[in-house]
C-alpha cells in the first residue's frame, strides 16, 4: 500500500500542474487578445491624429497658395526684384499675418529709412 500513496500524490500533483498549465494558457490567450485590441486602438488614435494633422497641413498649404497667388497678382515684377535683394532690404518690409476662423488678412508695413551722407569735407576720425 505504501506504493499507492506516493502514486496517488504524484497523480494529484500532475493534475494540479496540468490545471495550472491550462490556466496559464488561457491567461496568455486573454492577454494576447487584450494586446491586440489595445494595439488596434492605438493605431486608430494615431490615424485620427495623423488625419487631423493632414487636414491642418492641407489648410495651411491652401492658404500659402492663395497668398502667393494674391501676391503675384499685386506686383509680379516687384517679387522678382525682391528675390534678388539682400536680406537687409527684406528686413525693411515686414508682413503681419493674423488668422482667425480660417480668415486671413495680410498687412504690409514699410518703413522708410533716411540715410545721411557725410560730405567729404568733414575730417575723418582715427580710432586708436
MISETOR-521220 format. One record per atom (N, C-alpha, C, O): atom name; x, z, y. Coordinates in nm, 3 decimals. Atoms other than C-alpha are relative to their C-alpha. Example, Ala and Ser with C-alpha at 12.3 -4.5 7.8 and 13.67 -1.06 7.14 Angstrom:
# residues 2
REC at       x       z       y
REC  N   0.089   0.000  -0.119
REC CA   1.230   0.780  -0.450
REC  C   0.090   0.000   0.120
REC  O   0.194   0.066   0.118
REC  N  -0.082  -0.006  -0.119
REC CA   1.367   0.714  -0.106
REC  C  -0.077   0.073   0.109
REC  O  -0.026   0.090   0.220
//
This chain:
# residues 128
REC at       x       z       y
REC  N   0.080   0.000  -0.118
REC CA   0.000   0.000   0.000
REC  C   0.085   0.000   0.126
REC  O   0.040  -0.041   0.233
REC  N  -0.088  -0.007  -0.114
REC CA   0.295   0.052   0.228
REC  C   0.032  -0.138   0.054
REC  O   0.065  -0.153   0.172
REC  N  -0.026   0.137  -0.047
REC CA   0.344  -0.326   0.244
REC  C  -0.117  -0.053   0.079
REC  O  -0.094  -0.136   0.168
REC  N   0.117   0.052  -0.069
REC CA  -0.012  -0.392   0.368
REC  C  -0.010   0.052   0.142
REC  O  -0.058  -0.020   0.230
REC  N   0.007  -0.056  -0.134
REC CA   0.013  -0.164   0.669
REC  C   0.090  -0.080   0.095
REC  O   0.045  -0.122   0.201
REC  N  -0.082   0.081  -0.090
REC CA   0.311  -0.345   0.817
REC  C  -0.053  -0.143   0.010
REC  O  -0.044  -0.203   0.117
REC  N   0.054   0.136  -0.005
REC CA   0.150  -0.678   0.727
REC  C  -0.121  -0.004   0.091
REC  O  -0.136  -0.098   0.168
REC  N   0.118  -0.006  -0.088
REC CA  -0.176  -0.576   0.899
REC  C   0.044   0.017   0.145
REC  O  -0.015  -0.042   0.235
REC  N  -0.050  -0.018  -0.136
REC CA   0.021  -0.460   1.203
REC  C   0.061  -0.130   0.052
REC  O   0.042  -0.167   0.168
REC  N  -0.058   0.127  -0.041
REC CA   0.212  -0.786   1.210
REC  C  -0.108  -0.103   0.031
REC  O  -0.097  -0.177   0.129
REC  N   0.111   0.094  -0.023
REC CA  -0.110  -0.989   1.180
REC  C  -0.073   0.035   0.130
REC  O  -0.112  -0.054   0.206
REC  N   0.066  -0.045  -0.124
REC CA  -0.268  -0.782   1.459
REC  C   0.085  -0.037   0.122
REC  O   0.033  -0.086   0.222
REC  N  -0.089   0.034  -0.111
REC CA   0.037  -0.829   1.681
REC  C   0.004  -0.151   0.022
REC  O   0.010  -0.197   0.136
REC  N   0.001   0.145  -0.010
REC CA   0.036  -1.202   1.604
REC  C  -0.125  -0.046   0.074
REC  O  -0.117  -0.132   0.161
REC  N   0.125   0.036  -0.067
REC CA  -0.330  -1.228   1.711
REC  C   0.005   0.037   0.149
REC  O  -0.045  -0.038   0.233
REC  N  -0.012  -0.044  -0.139
REC CA  -0.255  -1.033   2.030
REC  C   0.087  -0.098   0.079
REC  O   0.053  -0.137   0.190
REC  N  -0.092   0.093  -0.066
REC CA   0.036  -1.263   2.117
REC  C  -0.066  -0.138   0.016
REC  O  -0.050  -0.203   0.119
REC  N   0.070   0.130  -0.009
REC CA  -0.174  -1.575   2.041
REC  C  -0.108   0.005   0.107
REC  O  -0.124  -0.091   0.182
REC  N   0.101  -0.016  -0.105
REC CA  -0.457  -1.443   2.262
REC  C   0.065  -0.002   0.139
REC  O   0.014  -0.065   0.232
REC  N  -0.073  -0.001  -0.126
REC CA  -0.208  -1.376   2.539
REC  C   0.047  -0.141   0.036
REC  O   0.041  -0.180   0.152
REC  N  -0.044   0.138  -0.023
REC CA  -0.070  -1.730   2.499
REC  C  -0.117  -0.086   0.048
REC  O  -0.100  -0.167   0.139
REC  N   0.118   0.077  -0.043
REC CA  -0.423  -1.878   2.529
REC  C  -0.040   0.037   0.143
REC  O  -0.073  -0.049   0.224
REC  N   0.034  -0.045  -0.136
REC CA  -0.494  -1.666   2.836
REC  C   0.098  -0.057   0.102
REC  O   0.059  -0.099   0.211
REC  N  -0.101   0.056  -0.090
REC CA  -0.169  -1.779   2.993
REC  C  -0.018  -0.150   0.017
REC  O  -0.002  -0.203   0.127
REC  N   0.029   0.144  -0.010
REC CA  -0.251  -2.143   2.911
REC  C  -0.119  -0.025   0.092
REC  O  -0.116  -0.115   0.176
REC  N   0.118   0.014  -0.086
REC CA  -0.594  -2.100   3.074
REC  C   0.036   0.026   0.146
REC  O  -0.006  -0.047   0.235
REC  N  -0.040  -0.033  -0.137
REC CA  -0.441  -1.934   3.380
REC  C   0.086  -0.113   0.058
REC  O   0.072  -0.147   0.175
REC  N  -0.085   0.110  -0.045
REC CA  -0.183  -2.214   3.401
REC  C  -0.087  -0.120   0.038
REC  O  -0.062  -0.183   0.141
REC  N   0.091   0.112  -0.032
REC CA  -0.461  -2.481   3.389
REC  C  -0.076   0.026   0.130
REC  O  -0.091  -0.064   0.213
REC  N   0.073  -0.034  -0.123
REC CA  -0.657  -2.296   3.659
REC  C   0.091  -0.011   0.122
REC  O   0.050  -0.063   0.226
REC  N  -0.094   0.008  -0.112
REC CA  -0.351  -2.266   3.879
REC  C   0.037  -0.144   0.033
REC  O   0.049  -0.180   0.150
REC  N  -0.029   0.141  -0.025
REC CA  -0.267  -2.634   3.835
REC  C  -0.116  -0.068   0.072
REC  O  -0.096  -0.147   0.163
REC  N   0.118   0.057  -0.066
REC CA  -0.624  -2.726   3.930
REC  C  -0.008   0.047   0.145
REC  O  -0.044  -0.030   0.234
REC  N   0.004  -0.055  -0.136
REC CA  -0.603  -2.498   4.235
REC  C   0.107  -0.066   0.087
REC  O   0.082  -0.100   0.202
REC  N  -0.109   0.067  -0.073
REC CA  -0.268  -2.650   4.338
REC  C  -0.043  -0.142   0.037
REC  O  -0.020  -0.187   0.149
REC  N   0.045   0.137  -0.025
REC CA  -0.418  -2.998   4.305
REC  C  -0.104  -0.003   0.111
REC  O  -0.097  -0.087   0.201
REC  N   0.105  -0.004  -0.102
REC CA  -0.725  -2.904   4.513
REC  C   0.058   0.032   0.138
REC  O   0.021  -0.030   0.237
REC  N  -0.061  -0.037  -0.128
REC CA  -0.515  -2.738   4.784
REC  C   0.086  -0.113   0.055
REC  O   0.088  -0.137   0.176
REC  N  -0.083   0.113  -0.043
REC CA  -0.274  -3.032   4.795
REC  C  -0.088  -0.111   0.057
REC  O  -0.054  -0.172   0.158
REC  N   0.092   0.102  -0.051
REC CA  -0.567  -3.271   4.838
REC  C  -0.054   0.041   0.137
REC  O  -0.069  -0.044   0.225
REC  N   0.048  -0.047  -0.131
REC CA  -0.699  -3.055   5.126
REC  C   0.107  -0.017   0.107
REC  O   0.079  -0.059   0.219
REC  N  -0.110   0.016  -0.095
REC CA  -0.357  -3.055   5.291
REC  C   0.015  -0.147   0.038
REC  O   0.035  -0.179   0.155
REC  N  -0.012   0.144  -0.025
REC CA  -0.339  -3.433   5.256
REC  C  -0.112  -0.046   0.093
REC  O  -0.088  -0.123   0.186
REC  N   0.113   0.038  -0.086
REC CA  -0.687  -3.470   5.411
REC  C   0.022   0.048   0.143
REC  O  -0.005  -0.025   0.238
REC  N  -0.024  -0.054  -0.134
REC CA  -0.592  -3.244   5.703
REC  C   0.110  -0.080   0.071
REC  O   0.099  -0.109   0.190
REC  N  -0.109   0.079  -0.061
REC CA  -0.268  -3.436   5.762
REC  C  -0.050  -0.139   0.040
REC  O  -0.014  -0.189   0.146
REC  N   0.054   0.132  -0.034
REC CA  -0.454  -3.768   5.751
REC  C  -0.087   0.010   0.125
REC  O  -0.083  -0.079   0.210
REC  N   0.085  -0.018  -0.118
REC CA  -0.704  -3.632   6.006
REC  C   0.085   0.016   0.125
REC  O   0.057  -0.046   0.228
REC  N  -0.087  -0.018  -0.115
REC CA  -0.426  -3.515   6.237
REC  C   0.069  -0.132   0.037
REC  O   0.079  -0.166   0.155
REC  N  -0.064   0.129  -0.027
REC CA  -0.246  -3.849   6.200
REC  C  -0.097  -0.097   0.064
REC  O  -0.060  -0.173   0.153
REC  N   0.101   0.088  -0.058
REC CA  -0.569  -4.032   6.276
REC  C  -0.024   0.035   0.147
REC  O  -0.033  -0.053   0.232
REC  N   0.018  -0.042  -0.139
REC CA  -0.621  -3.824   6.590
REC  C   0.119  -0.040   0.086
REC  O   0.102  -0.087   0.199
REC  N  -0.120   0.040  -0.075
REC CA  -0.261  -3.887   6.698
REC  C   0.003  -0.150   0.021
REC  O   0.041  -0.197   0.128
REC  N   0.002   0.146  -0.013
REC CA  -0.301  -4.260   6.630
REC  C  -0.099  -0.043   0.107
REC  O  -0.071  -0.136   0.183
REC  N   0.098   0.031  -0.104
REC CA  -0.614  -4.267   6.848
REC  C   0.060   0.026   0.138
REC  O   0.043  -0.055   0.229
REC  N  -0.062  -0.033  -0.128
REC CA  -0.421  -4.095   7.129
REC  C   0.106  -0.103   0.036
REC  O   0.113  -0.147   0.150
REC  N  -0.103   0.101  -0.024
REC CA  -0.130  -4.337   7.092
REC  C  -0.064  -0.132   0.041
REC  O  -0.016  -0.198   0.133
REC  N   0.069   0.125  -0.034
REC CA  -0.369  -4.633   7.098
REC  C  -0.058   0.005   0.141
REC  O  -0.050  -0.094   0.215
REC  N   0.055  -0.014  -0.134
REC CA  -0.540  -4.499   7.411
REC  C   0.111  -0.009   0.105
REC  O   0.095  -0.075   0.208
REC  N  -0.111   0.005  -0.094
REC CA  -0.206  -4.447   7.583
REC  C   0.057  -0.141   0.010
REC  O   0.091  -0.187   0.119
REC  N  -0.051   0.137  -0.002
REC CA  -0.087  -4.794   7.482
REC  C  -0.093  -0.090   0.079
REC  O  -0.048  -0.177   0.155
REC  N   0.098   0.077  -0.075
REC CA  -0.408  -4.941   7.618
REC  C   0.013   0.026   0.150
REC  O   0.006  -0.067   0.231
REC  N  -0.017  -0.035  -0.141
REC CA  -0.359  -4.753   7.945
REC  C   0.126  -0.062   0.056
REC  O   0.126  -0.114   0.168
REC  N  -0.127   0.061  -0.044
REC CA   0.003  -4.871   7.969
REC  C  -0.019  -0.150   0.020
REC  O   0.024  -0.205   0.122
REC  N   0.023   0.143  -0.013
REC CA  -0.104  -5.230   7.906
REC  C  -0.085  -0.032   0.123
REC  O  -0.057  -0.128   0.195
REC  N   0.088   0.022  -0.115
REC CA  -0.379  -5.204   8.168
REC  C   0.078   0.019   0.130
REC  O   0.064  -0.061   0.223
REC  N  -0.078  -0.025  -0.121
REC CA  -0.143  -5.055   8.426
REC  C   0.106  -0.108   0.022
REC  O   0.128  -0.150   0.136
REC  N  -0.098   0.108  -0.014
REC CA   0.124  -5.314   8.356
REC  C  -0.069  -0.128   0.049
REC  O  -0.014  -0.201   0.131
REC  N   0.075   0.118  -0.044
REC CA  -0.138  -5.585   8.399
REC  C  -0.036   0.011   0.148
REC  O  -0.020  -0.085   0.224
REC  N   0.035  -0.020  -0.141
REC CA  -0.258  -5.436   8.727
REC  C   0.123  -0.016   0.089
REC  O   0.116  -0.076   0.196
REC  N  -0.123   0.008  -0.079
REC CA   0.100  -5.406   8.849
REC  C   0.047  -0.144   0.012
REC  O   0.092  -0.185   0.119
REC  N  -0.045   0.138  -0.007
REC CA   0.184  -5.763   8.761
REC  C  -0.092  -0.084   0.087
REC  O  -0.047  -0.181   0.149
REC  N   0.093   0.072  -0.087
REC CA  -0.128  -5.884   8.941
REC  C   0.027   0.031   0.147
REC  O   0.007  -0.055   0.233
REC  N  -0.023  -0.039  -0.138
REC CA  -0.033  -5.693   9.255
REC  C   0.119  -0.072   0.062
REC  O   0.107  -0.129   0.171
REC  N  -0.118   0.064  -0.057
REC CA   0.316  -5.827   9.306
REC  C   0.101  -0.035  -0.109
REC  O   0.193   0.041  -0.136
REC  N  -0.093   0.038   0.107
REC CA   0.492  -6.014   9.029
REC  C   0.142  -0.022   0.049
REC  O   0.236   0.007  -0.025
REC  N  -0.136   0.025  -0.047
REC CA   0.790  -6.112   9.246
REC  C   0.071   0.132   0.032
REC  O   0.192   0.142   0.013
REC  N  -0.059  -0.129  -0.032
REC CA   0.847  -5.752   9.358
REC  C   0.049   0.069  -0.126
REC  O   0.153   0.135  -0.126
REC  N  -0.038  -0.062   0.126
REC CA   0.861  -5.636   8.999
REC  C   0.133  -0.057  -0.048
REC  O   0.219   0.018  -0.095
REC  N  -0.125   0.062   0.044
REC CA   1.134  -5.884   8.918
REC  C   0.117   0.048   0.086
REC  O   0.226   0.072   0.034
REC  N  -0.106  -0.045  -0.088
REC CA   1.335  -5.778   9.223
REC  C   0.035   0.145  -0.029
REC  O   0.153   0.181  -0.032
REC  N  -0.026  -0.141   0.026
REC CA   1.297  -5.408   9.147
REC  C   0.073   0.018  -0.132
REC  O   0.153   0.111  -0.147
REC  N  -0.068  -0.009   0.128
REC CA   1.413  -5.467   8.791
REC  C   0.149  -0.020   0.016
REC  O   0.227   0.031  -0.065
REC  N  -0.142   0.026  -0.023
REC CA   1.746  -5.587   8.931
REC  C   0.065   0.104   0.089
REC  O   0.188   0.111   0.095
REC  N  -0.054  -0.102  -0.091
REC CA   1.787  -5.299   9.182
REC  C   0.056   0.117  -0.079
REC  O   0.029   0.133  -0.198
REC  N  -0.058  -0.119   0.064
REC CA   1.981  -4.982   9.109
REC  C  -0.103   0.111  -0.006
REC  O  -0.210   0.101   0.053
REC  N   0.092  -0.111   0.014
REC CA   1.821  -4.653   9.018
REC  C  -0.021   0.073   0.131
REC  O  -0.126   0.134   0.151
REC  N   0.017  -0.065  -0.129
REC CA   1.880  -4.520   9.369
REC  C  -0.117  -0.061   0.076
REC  O  -0.193   0.010   0.141
REC  N   0.112   0.066  -0.067
REC CA   1.635  -4.778   9.504
REC  C  -0.132   0.040  -0.066
REC  O  -0.234   0.053   0.002
REC  N   0.122  -0.037   0.071
REC CA   1.383  -4.682   9.237
REC  C  -0.044   0.142   0.033
REC  O  -0.162   0.174   0.023
REC  N   0.035  -0.137  -0.033
REC CA   1.400  -4.317   9.342
REC  C  -0.078   0.008   0.130
REC  O  -0.150   0.106   0.151
REC  N   0.071  -0.004  -0.126
REC CA   1.261  -4.403   9.685
REC  C  -0.149  -0.025  -0.017
REC  O  -0.228   0.009   0.072
REC  N   0.142   0.023   0.026
REC CA   0.929  -4.509   9.531
REC  C  -0.039   0.077  -0.125
REC  O   0.011   0.050  -0.234
REC  N   0.045  -0.079   0.114
REC CA   0.755  -4.255   9.308
REC  C  -0.147  -0.029  -0.025
REC  O  -0.224  -0.050   0.069
REC  N   0.141   0.022   0.035
REC CA   0.430  -4.308   9.121
REC  C  -0.053   0.128  -0.062
REC  O   0.006   0.182  -0.155
REC  N   0.064  -0.119   0.056
REC CA   0.200  -4.013   9.056
REC  C  -0.124  -0.046  -0.075
REC  O  -0.212  -0.112  -0.019
REC  N   0.111   0.044   0.084
REC CA  -0.040  -4.069   8.771
REC  C  -0.085   0.122  -0.033
REC  O  -0.036   0.221  -0.086
REC  N   0.093  -0.107   0.034
REC CA  -0.346  -3.850   8.736
REC  C  -0.097  -0.055  -0.102
REC  O  -0.155  -0.162  -0.084
REC  N   0.090   0.046   0.106
REC CA  -0.552  -3.875   8.420
REC  C  -0.104   0.108  -0.027
REC  O  -0.070   0.219  -0.068
REC  N   0.108  -0.092   0.032
REC CA  -0.891  -3.710   8.383
REC  C  -0.113  -0.078  -0.063
REC  O  -0.156  -0.181  -0.011
REC  N   0.112   0.062   0.070
REC CA  -1.163  -3.801   8.136
REC  C   0.019  -0.149  -0.019
REC  O  -0.073  -0.227   0.006
REC  N  -0.034   0.139   0.026
REC CA  -0.993  -4.128   8.049
REC  C  -0.001  -0.088   0.125
REC  O   0.008  -0.210   0.114
REC  N  -0.010   0.076  -0.125
REC CA  -0.994  -4.232   8.418
REC  C   0.143   0.016   0.050
REC  O   0.197   0.127   0.052
REC  N  -0.139  -0.004  -0.043
REC CA  -0.653  -4.320   8.551
REC  C   0.007  -0.057   0.140
REC  O  -0.050  -0.162   0.170
REC  N  -0.023   0.053  -0.133
REC CA  -0.551  -4.358   8.911
REC  C   0.149   0.009   0.029
REC  O   0.215   0.105  -0.012
REC  N  -0.143   0.005  -0.031
REC CA  -0.208  -4.451   9.040
REC  C   0.015   0.000   0.151
REC  O  -0.050  -0.076   0.221
REC  N  -0.027  -0.008  -0.142
REC CA  -0.078  -4.355   9.381
REC  C   0.148  -0.025   0.018
REC  O   0.231   0.045  -0.040
REC  N  -0.140   0.031  -0.023
REC CA   0.244  -4.509   9.503
REC  C   0.041   0.062   0.132
REC  O  -0.025   0.044   0.234
REC  N  -0.052  -0.066  -0.118
REC CA   0.447  -4.307   9.750
REC  C   0.132  -0.066   0.036
REC  O   0.224  -0.071  -0.046
REC  N  -0.121   0.066  -0.043
REC CA   0.709  -4.489   9.951
REC  C   0.051   0.071   0.124
REC  O  -0.023   0.088   0.221
REC  N  -0.061  -0.064  -0.115
REC CA   0.946  -4.314  10.188
REC  C   0.102  -0.094   0.060
REC  O   0.181  -0.157  -0.011
REC  N  -0.103   0.078  -0.066
REC CA   1.148  -4.494  10.445
REC  C   0.112   0.094   0.039
REC  O   0.088   0.203   0.091
REC  N  -0.116  -0.081  -0.032
REC CA   1.495  -4.360  10.492
REC  C   0.076  -0.068   0.112
REC  O   0.114  -0.185   0.103
REC  N  -0.075   0.056  -0.112
REC CA   1.666  -4.407  10.823
REC  C   0.149   0.024  -0.024
REC  O   0.192   0.135  -0.056
REC  N  -0.144  -0.010   0.019
REC CA   2.035  -4.477  10.797
REC  C   0.067  -0.034   0.132
REC  O   0.046  -0.140   0.191
REC  N  -0.071   0.023  -0.124
REC CA   2.253  -4.439  11.098
REC  C   0.141  -0.046  -0.032
REC  O   0.212   0.017  -0.111
REC  N  -0.135   0.052   0.021
REC CA   2.567  -4.646  11.105
REC  C   0.089   0.051   0.113
REC  O   0.057   0.037   0.231
REC  N  -0.093  -0.050  -0.100
REC CA   2.859  -4.487  11.279
REC  C   0.078  -0.117   0.060
REC  O   0.117  -0.211  -0.009
REC  N  -0.076   0.107  -0.063
REC CA   3.034  -4.701  11.529
REC  C   0.148   0.013  -0.036
REC  O   0.195   0.121  -0.072
REC  N  -0.140   0.001   0.036
REC CA   3.392  -4.797  11.468
REC  C   0.085   0.073   0.104
REC  O   0.202   0.102   0.081
REC  N  -0.073  -0.065  -0.107
REC CA   3.488  -4.629  11.796
REC  C   0.026   0.147  -0.030
REC  O   0.121   0.205   0.022
REC  N  -0.016  -0.143   0.026
REC CA   3.446  -4.278  11.658
REC  C   0.125   0.023  -0.084
REC  O   0.166  -0.062  -0.164
REC  N  -0.121  -0.035   0.073
REC CA   3.752  -4.104  11.523
REC  C  -0.035   0.031  -0.145
REC  O  -0.139   0.089  -0.175
REC  N   0.017  -0.033   0.141
REC CA   3.788  -4.079  11.152
REC  C   0.060   0.138  -0.022
REC  O   0.170   0.168   0.025
REC  N  -0.050  -0.134   0.028
REC CA   3.824  -3.724  11.029
REC  C   0.081  -0.001  -0.128
REC  O   0.044  -0.061  -0.229
REC  N  -0.085  -0.010   0.116
REC CA   4.100  -3.649  10.794
REC  C  -0.023   0.137  -0.063
REC  O  -0.030   0.238   0.006
REC  N   0.016  -0.125   0.072
REC CA   4.049  -3.386  10.530
REC  C   0.133   0.040  -0.059
REC  O   0.200  -0.039  -0.125
REC  N  -0.127  -0.049   0.052
REC CA   4.346  -3.173  10.444
REC  C  -0.024   0.098  -0.110
REC  O   0.071   0.150  -0.167
//
